[in-house]
Amino acid sequence: MPLTDDIDAFLRYLSAERGYSAHTVRAYRTDLAQLAAFAAERGSAASADLTLELLREWLWVGTQAGLARATLARRSASARSFTAWLARARDDSVDPAARLRSPKPGHTLPRVITHTQMNELLELLTTRAHGEVEAGGRPDGAESGTRIDREPAVRDLAARDLAIVELLYASALRVSELVGLDVADVDLDRLTVRVTGKGSKERVVPFGVPAQRAIVHYLGQARRSLVEHASSSGPTSAPGATAPGTTALFLGRQGQRLGTRGVYRLVATLLAEVPGTGPAGPHALRHTAATHLLDGGADLRAVQELLGHVSLGTTQIYTHVSAERLKASYGLAHPRA
């Protein structure tokens, strides 16, 4: 059977039987499509043509192309999962990737935003959300030092953005979990939100009063305005668009459920001006929330539950982050450091 057909069947298995998220299935598809293209270039278009030598050459070519160790490790894992499934499906004892190895991915500490930086960021968003800007973003003719109301559409989006960042930071959500939220998932009285994480596992996580205020403000007018704007604009052909009145908590400009790319753009733009190195996407806020919790004395297992980690070892990386911050402070403050 053609390799591409078996790959399609494997991806359907991951989605339908294993319950993998669309994001995870997409990652497998990308890796295995590259493997299929590489195999076809070498005259191996059938699954039966896969060999350990071919798979090793695929990884070696990736190494020569300068791919990161994490990418090579992911490719190796994708190939091993695929050939293991193929061997089981065909009741075949031969698994060409069983002995495939790849470099272990390097472990880098996640980016963490300081308390001061987070406060400044949230204060900026709060100012925007409540419809006022400092002079400097004022139109021509406005007097220096005055404040002006923003346009309603801009103010509505600013209120949404504040609620997004407050909730990401308060509950340490993954971006996929955030955009998957419906209005009914938020309990404003109990200050909790029900999220669907990896493997379609549900958990209930808390958030604080500032996040509650931001969500209430967003639901009070901004979200309704986005829905009404979509109604007055007529049907939209935007990918993933839904009818006005969608149950989604966070909406885009056209009234559709906000996607992960929109949240990435929002957070990346905000963090571009924040000093520090490392990734500037929504995951930085998740890392920051977990680290600040541990710095404040939270129990590691409680943080594990909040983050939705299956393994405690995954959560322990944040203890390393806290230790690094402690060492940095020690080096600056102790006279004999």
VONU-384142 format. One line per field, with one value per residue (C-alpha): residue number from 1; x, y, z. Coordinates in Angstrom, 1 decimal. Layout:
<recs>
num <- (NUM; ...)
xx <- (X; ...)
yy <- (Y; ...)
zz <- (Z; ...)
</recs>
This chain:
<recs>
num <- (1; 2; 3; 4; 5; 6; 7; 8; 9; 10; 11; 12; 13; 14; 15; 16; 17; 18; 19; 20; 21; 22; 23; 24; 25; 26; 27; 28; 29; 30; 31; 32; 33; 34; 35; 36; 37; 38; 39; 40; 41; 42; 43; 44; 45; 46; 47; 48; 49; 50; 51; 52; 53; 54; 55; 56; 57; 58; 59; 60; 61; 62; 63; 64; 65; 66; 67; 68; 69; 70; 71; 72; 73; 74; 75; 76; 77; 78; 79; 80; 81; 82; 83; 84; 85; 86; 87; 88; 89; 90; 91; 92; 93; 94; 95; 96; 97; 98; 99; 100; 101; 102; 103; 104; 105; 106; 107; 108; 109; 110; 111; 112; 113; 114; 115; 116; 117; 118; 119; 120; 121; 122; 123; 124; 125; 126; 127; 128; 129; 130; 131; 132; 133; 134; 135; 136; 137; 138; 139; 140; 141; 142; 143; 144; 145; 146; 147; 148; 149; 150; 151; 152; 153; 154; 155; 156; 157; 158; 159; 160; 161; 162; 163; 164; 165; 166; 167; 168; 169; 170; 171; 172; 173; 174; 175; 176; 177; 178; 179; 180; 181; 182; 183; 184; 185; 186; 187; 188; 189; 190; 191; 192; 193; 194; 195; 196; 197; 198; 199; 200; 201; 202; 203; 204; 205; 206; 207; 208; 209; 210; 211; 212; 213; 214; 215; 216; 217; 218; 219; 220; 221; 222; 223; 224; 225; 226; 227; 228; 229; 230; 231; 232; 233; 234; 235; 236; 237; 238; 239; 240; 241; 242; 243; 244; 245; 246; 247; 248; 249; 250; 251; 252; 253; 254; 255; 256; 257; 258; 259; 260; 261; 262; 263; 264; 265; 266; 267; 268; 269; 270; 271; 272; 273; 274; 275; 276; 277; 278; 279; 280; 281; 282; 283; 284; 285; 286; 287; 288; 289; 290; 291; 292; 293; 294; 295; 296; 297; 298; 299; 300; 301; 302; 303; 304; 305; 306; 307; 308; 309; 310; 311; 312; 313; 314; 315; 316; 317; 318; 319; 320; 321; 322; 323; 324; 325; 326; 327; 328; 329; 330; 331; 332; 333; 334; 335; 336; 337)
xx <- (0.0; 1.3; 3.0; 0.8; -2.4; -1.1; -0.1; -3.7; -5.1; -2.7; -3.8; -7.4; -6.5; -4.9; -7.9; -10.8; -9.4; -6.7; -8.5; -5.5; -6.1; -6.2; -2.9; -1.1; -2.5; -1.3; 2.2; 2.3; 0.9; 3.7; 6.5; 5.1; 4.4; 8.1; 9.1; 6.9; 8.3; 11.9; 11.1; 9.5; 12.7; 14.6; 12.2; 10.4; 6.8; 5.3; 5.2; 6.9; 9.9; 10.6; 13.8; 15.8; 18.6; 16.1; 14.8; 18.3; 19.2; 16.1; 17.2; 20.8; 19.8; 17.8; 20.9; 22.9; 20.2; 20.6; 17.4; 17.2; 17.6; 14.1; 12.8; 14.8; 13.6; 10.0; 10.5; 12.0; 9.1; 6.6; 8.2; 8.4; 4.7; 3.7; 5.7; 4.7; 1.0; 1.6; 3.2; 0.3; -2.3; -0.7; 0.2; 3.8; 6.7; 9.0; 9.1; 11.8; 11.8; 12.0; 15.8; 15.6; 17.3; 17.7; 19.5; 17.7; 16.2; 18.0; 16.3; 16.0; 14.3; 11.1; 10.7; 9.3; 7.9; 8.7; 6.0; 6.7; 6.6; 3.3; 1.8; 2.8; 1.5; -1.9; -2.1; -1.6; -4.3; -6.7; -6.2; -7.0; -9.9; -11.6; -11.5; -8.8; -5.4; -2.6; -1.7; 0.8; -1.8; -4.1; -5.4; -4.1; -5.3; -5.7; -4.1; -1.0; -1.9; -5.6; -7.4; -9.8; -12.3; -11.3; -13.5; -16.1; -14.7; -11.2; -12.4; -14.3; -11.2; -9.1; -11.6; -11.4; -7.6; -7.5; -9.8; -7.6; -4.3; -5.8; -7.2; -4.1; -2.0; -4.5; -5.3; -2.1; -4.1; -2.7; -3.7; -5.8; -7.7; -8.4; -9.8; -11.9; -13.8; -17.5; -19.3; -20.9; -17.5; -16.9; -18.4; -18.1; -19.5; -17.1; -14.2; -13.5; -13.3; -13.8; -11.2; -10.7; -7.0; -4.8; -6.4; -9.8; -9.4; -11.5; -10.4; -11.7; -9.2; -9.5; -8.9; -8.7; -10.8; -8.9; -9.6; -13.2; -13.5; -11.9; -14.3; -17.4; -16.4; -15.8; -19.1; -21.0; -20.6; -17.6; -18.6; -22.2; -20.8; -18.7; -21.7; -23.8; -21.1; -21.0; -24.8; -24.7; -21.8; -23.7; -22.3; -18.6; -16.4; -13.6; -12.1; -13.7; -16.5; -19.6; -23.1; -23.5; -24.4; -21.8; -21.3; -17.5; -16.2; -13.6; -14.6; -12.7; -13.5; -16.0; -17.9; -16.3; -14.5; -11.1; -8.3; -4.9; -3.1; -5.0; -4.0; -0.4; -0.3; -1.8; 0.6; 3.7; 3.0; 2.6; 5.8; 7.8; 8.4; 9.1; 12.8; 13.9; 14.8; 13.0; 9.6; 7.1; 3.9; 1.0; 3.0; 5.2; 2.3; 1.6; 5.2; 5.1; 2.0; 3.4; 6.7; 5.0; 2.9; 5.9; 7.8; 4.8; 4.9; 2.3; 2.5; 4.1; 1.2; -1.3; 0.5; 0.6; -3.2; -3.7; -1.5; -3.1; 0.2; 0.0; 3.5; 4.9; 8.3; 6.9; 5.9; 9.2; 10.9; 9.3; 11.2; 14.4; 13.2; 12.6; 16.0; 17.7; 15.9; 17.1; 20.7; 20.6; 19.3; 21.9; 24.7; 23.7; 23.0; 25.4; 28.8; 30.6; 28.6)
yy <- (0.0; 3.5; 5.1; 8.2; 6.1; 4.4; 7.8; 9.0; 5.9; 6.5; 10.1; 9.0; 6.5; 9.2; 11.5; 9.0; 6.3; 8.0; 11.3; 13.4; 17.1; 18.7; 20.5; 17.2; 15.4; 18.3; 18.0; 14.3; 15.0; 17.5; 15.2; 12.1; 14.1; 15.1; 11.5; 10.4; 13.0; 12.0; 8.3; 9.0; 10.9; 7.7; 5.5; 4.2; 5.1; 2.1; 1.5; -1.8; 0.1; 1.8; 0.6; 1.6; 2.8; 5.0; 6.5; 7.1; 8.9; 11.0; 12.2; 12.6; 14.9; 16.9; 17.3; 18.5; 21.0; 22.5; 21.4; 21.8; 18.7; 19.1; 18.9; 15.8; 14.2; 14.9; 13.5; 10.4; 10.0; 10.5; 7.8; 5.3; 5.8; 5.4; 2.2; 0.7; 1.3; -0.1; -3.3; -3.8; -3.1; -5.7; -8.2; -7.8; -8.5; -6.2; -2.6; -0.7; 2.2; 0.1; 0.8; 4.4; 6.9; 10.6; 13.4; 14.2; 17.6; 20.3; 21.5; 25.3; 27.3; 28.9; 32.7; 34.2; 37.7; 39.5; 40.6; 44.3; 43.7; 41.8; 44.6; 47.2; 45.1; 44.6; 48.3; 49.2; 46.9; 48.1; 51.7; 50.7; 48.6; 51.4; 53.6; 56.1; 56.6; 58.9; 61.8; 60.6; 58.3; 61.4; 62.7; 66.0; 69.0; 67.3; 69.2; 67.7; 65.7; 65.2; 61.9; 60.9; 58.2; 55.5; 54.3; 51.8; 48.9; 49.5; 49.8; 46.5; 44.7; 46.2; 44.9; 41.4; 41.5; 42.5; 39.5; 37.2; 38.2; 38.3; 34.7; 33.3; 34.6; 33.8; 30.3; 29.3; 28.1; 26.7; 28.8; 25.9; 25.7; 29.4; 29.7; 26.5; 28.1; 28.8; 31.4; 28.6; 27.3; 30.4; 30.4; 34.1; 33.4; 30.6; 32.2; 29.0; 28.0; 24.5; 23.7; 20.8; 20.0; 17.5; 14.1; 15.8; 15.7; 18.3; 20.1; 23.0; 25.8; 28.9; 32.6; 35.7; 38.8; 40.9; 38.3; 38.2; 42.0; 41.9; 39.1; 40.8; 44.1; 42.2; 40.3; 43.4; 45.3; 44.4; 40.8; 41.8; 44.6; 42.1; 39.9; 42.9; 44.0; 40.6; 40.7; 44.1; 43.1; 40.1; 36.6; 36.1; 33.6; 33.8; 30.3; 28.9; 31.5; 30.8; 32.4; 35.5; 34.6; 31.8; 30.2; 31.0; 33.1; 35.1; 36.4; 37.8; 41.0; 39.3; 37.7; 34.2; 32.2; 33.7; 31.4; 30.5; 32.7; 35.8; 35.2; 34.6; 37.9; 39.7; 38.3; 38.5; 42.2; 42.9; 41.1; 42.5; 45.7; 43.7; 43.2; 39.6; 36.7; 33.6; 32.9; 35.7; 33.7; 32.9; 30.0; 32.6; 33.7; 30.1; 29.7; 32.9; 32.0; 28.6; 30.2; 33.0; 30.4; 28.4; 31.6; 32.4; 29.1; 27.0; 23.2; 21.6; 19.1; 21.9; 23.6; 20.3; 20.0; 23.6; 23.1; 19.8; 17.9; 14.2; 13.8; 15.7; 15.7; 18.0; 20.5; 20.3; 22.4; 25.4; 24.5; 24.9; 28.3; 29.4; 28.1; 30.0; 33.2; 32.6; 32.0; 35.3; 37.2; 35.6; 36.5; 40.1; 40.5; 38.2; 39.7; 36.4; 35.0)
zz <- (0.0; -0.7; 2.3; 2.0; 2.4; 5.5; 6.9; 6.4; 8.1; 11.0; 11.4; 11.5; 14.2; 16.3; 16.0; 16.3; 18.6; 20.6; 20.9; 20.1; 19.6; 16.2; 17.0; 17.8; 14.8; 12.6; 14.0; 13.2; 9.7; 9.0; 10.1; 8.3; 5.1; 5.1; 5.6; 2.7; 0.4; 1.4; 0.9; -2.5; -3.7; -3.0; -4.8; -1.7; -2.2; -0.3; 3.4; 2.9; 1.6; 4.9; 6.5; 9.5; 7.2; 5.3; 8.5; 9.8; 6.5; 6.9; 10.3; 9.2; 6.3; 8.8; 10.9; 8.0; 7.2; 10.7; 12.2; 16.0; 18.2; 19.5; 15.9; 15.2; 18.4; 17.4; 13.9; 15.4; 17.8; 15.0; 12.8; 15.7; 16.6; 12.9; 12.2; 15.6; 14.7; 11.2; 12.6; 14.9; 12.2; 9.9; 12.6; 11.5; 13.8; 11.8; 13.0; 11.1; 13.5; 16.7; 17.0; 15.7; 17.9; 17.8; 19.8; 23.0; 22.9; 24.8; 27.9; 28.0; 30.8; 29.7; 29.6; 32.7; 33.0; 36.3; 38.7; 37.9; 34.1; 34.4; 36.5; 34.0; 31.1; 32.8; 33.7; 30.1; 28.9; 31.6; 30.5; 26.9; 27.9; 29.8; 26.7; 27.5; 26.2; 27.3; 25.0; 22.4; 20.8; 20.5; 17.2; 15.7; 17.7; 21.1; 23.9; 25.6; 28.7; 27.9; 27.7; 24.8; 24.3; 21.9; 19.1; 20.3; 18.1; 19.4; 23.0; 22.6; 21.3; 24.1; 26.7; 25.1; 25.1; 28.8; 29.6; 27.6; 29.2; 32.7; 32.3; 30.7; 33.6; 36.3; 35.3; 33.4; 30.4; 27.2; 24.2; 22.7; 26.0; 26.1; 22.5; 23.1; 26.0; 25.8; 27.9; 29.9; 30.9; 33.1; 36.6; 37.7; 41.2; 42.1; 40.2; 38.2; 34.6; 33.1; 30.4; 28.0; 27.9; 26.1; 25.5; 25.8; 29.6; 31.5; 34.6; 36.6; 37.5; 39.5; 38.6; 40.7; 41.2; 38.6; 36.0; 37.1; 36.7; 33.2; 32.1; 33.5; 31.7; 28.4; 28.6; 29.7; 26.4; 24.3; 23.4; 22.6; 20.3; 18.4; 17.9; 16.7; 14.4; 12.8; 12.4; 10.7; 8.5; 7.0; 6.4; 6.5; 4.7; 7.2; 8.1; 11.2; 11.2; 13.1; 13.1; 15.3; 18.8; 18.9; 22.3; 22.2; 25.0; 23.0; 19.6; 16.7; 14.8; 12.6; 15.5; 15.0; 17.7; 18.2; 16.9; 18.4; 15.8; 17.0; 20.6; 19.5; 17.7; 20.6; 23.2; 20.9; 20.2; 24.0; 25.0; 22.1; 24.3; 27.5; 28.3; 28.3; 25.9; 24.9; 23.2; 23.4; 22.8; 25.1; 26.6; 28.2; 30.4; 31.3; 32.4; 34.2; 36.2; 37.2; 38.3; 40.3; 42.1; 43.1; 44.1; 46.3; 48.1; 46.2; 46.5; 43.4; 43.1; 43.2; 40.4; 38.5; 38.8; 37.7; 34.6; 33.7; 33.6; 33.7; 35.0; 38.0; 36.3; 33.6; 36.3; 38.0; 35.3; 37.1; 40.3; 38.2; 37.0; 40.5; 41.6; 38.7; 39.9; 43.4; 42.3; 40.3; 43.3; 45.5; 43.1; 43.1; 46.9; 48.8; 49.6; 49.2; 46.3)
</recs>
